[in-house]
Amino acid sequence: MSDIKEIGCEEALSHLFEYLDRELDATRHAEMEQHLHACRACFLPEFEKRLKGQLGELGQEPAPPEFTQRIKGLLRRF
């Protein structure tokens, strides 16, 4: 019996970054592969819209203080 289940667009989107970074376990990766293969018709426009929304939200989070300090230190060198 296979552990691979059918997932919807919402679940696929929630695991997209881990999928792209190859951080999913074998079962979850196979579920993503199955979804991406089977759902191309509805996938592209809606998925692209949702992905852009998530990426936009990422840009609004402040950088960690240690990252900011590191960048400032690098800039002072130049």
TORPAGU-506879 format. One line per field, with one value per residue (C-alpha): x, y, z; residue in three letters; residue number from 1. Coordinates in nm, 3 decimals. Layout:
<nodes>
c1 = [X ...]
c2 = [Y ...]
c3 = [Z ...]
resn = [ala ...]
resi = [NUM ...]
</nodes>
This chain:
<nodes>
c1 = [0.000 0.132 0.161 0.126 -0.199 -0.358 -0.304 -0.480 -0.336 -0.348 -0.141 0.098 0.153 0.222 0.509 0.637 0.949 1.054 0.991 1.203 1.479 1.458 1.382 1.078 1.083 1.036 0.660 0.584 0.809 0.618 0.287 0.414 0.537 0.199 0.012 0.236 0.196 -0.181 -0.295 -0.139 -0.468 -0.574 -0.227 -0.051 -0.269 -0.390 -0.063 0.135 -0.099 -0.065 0.311 0.353 0.142 0.359 0.678 0.541 0.474 0.828 0.970 0.782 0.946 1.230 1.577 1.728 1.955 2.266 2.205 2.162 2.485 2.674 2.558 2.648 2.994 3.047 2.936 3.180 3.466 3.387]
c2 = [0.000 0.343 0.630 0.880 1.073 1.319 1.676 1.995 2.323 2.480 2.202 2.197 2.570 2.533 2.294 2.466 2.621 2.297 2.116 2.362 2.342 1.959 1.951 1.719 1.355 1.103 1.063 1.436 1.490 1.222 1.388 1.719 1.556 1.388 1.715 1.916 1.656 1.615 1.969 2.176 2.315 2.493 2.507 2.781 3.093 3.034 2.893 3.181 3.431 3.263 3.224 3.593 3.676 3.462 3.607 3.956 3.875 3.746 4.080 4.258 4.070 4.257 4.108 3.955 4.200 3.985 3.988 4.366 4.409 4.180 4.376 4.706 4.569 4.458 4.796 4.977 4.781 4.930]
c3 = [0.000 -0.093 0.156 -0.128 -0.100 -0.337 -0.219 -0.322 -0.445 -0.098 0.057 -0.239 -0.202 0.169 0.086 -0.228 -0.082 0.088 -0.242 -0.438 -0.176 -0.175 0.196 0.181 0.280 -0.001 0.054 0.063 -0.240 -0.432 -0.334 -0.469 -0.789 -0.835 -0.778 -1.010 -1.283 -1.249 -1.182 -1.459 -1.592 -1.274 -1.131 -1.325 -1.289 -0.933 -0.808 -0.957 -0.792 -0.453 -0.488 -0.568 -0.264 -0.039 -0.182 -0.126 0.238 0.283 0.174 0.453 0.740 0.908 0.877 1.191 1.379 1.324 0.949 0.951 1.149 0.912 0.608 0.773 0.856 0.498 0.368 0.600 0.443 0.102]
resn = [met ser asp ile lys glu ile gly cys glu glu ala leu ser his leu phe glu tyr leu asp arg glu leu asp ala thr arg his ala glu met glu gln his leu his ala cys arg ala cys phe leu pro glu phe glu lys arg leu lys gly gln leu gly glu leu gly gln glu pro ala pro pro glu phe thr gln arg ile lys gly leu leu arg arg phe]
resi = [1 2 3 4 5 6 7 8 9 10 11 12 13 14 15 16 17 18 19 20 21 22 23 24 25 26 27 28 29 30 31 32 33 34 35 36 37 38 39 40 41 42 43 44 45 46 47 48 49 50 51 52 53 54 55 56 57 58 59 60 61 62 63 64 65 66 67 68 69 70 71 72 73 74 75 76 77 78]
</nodes>
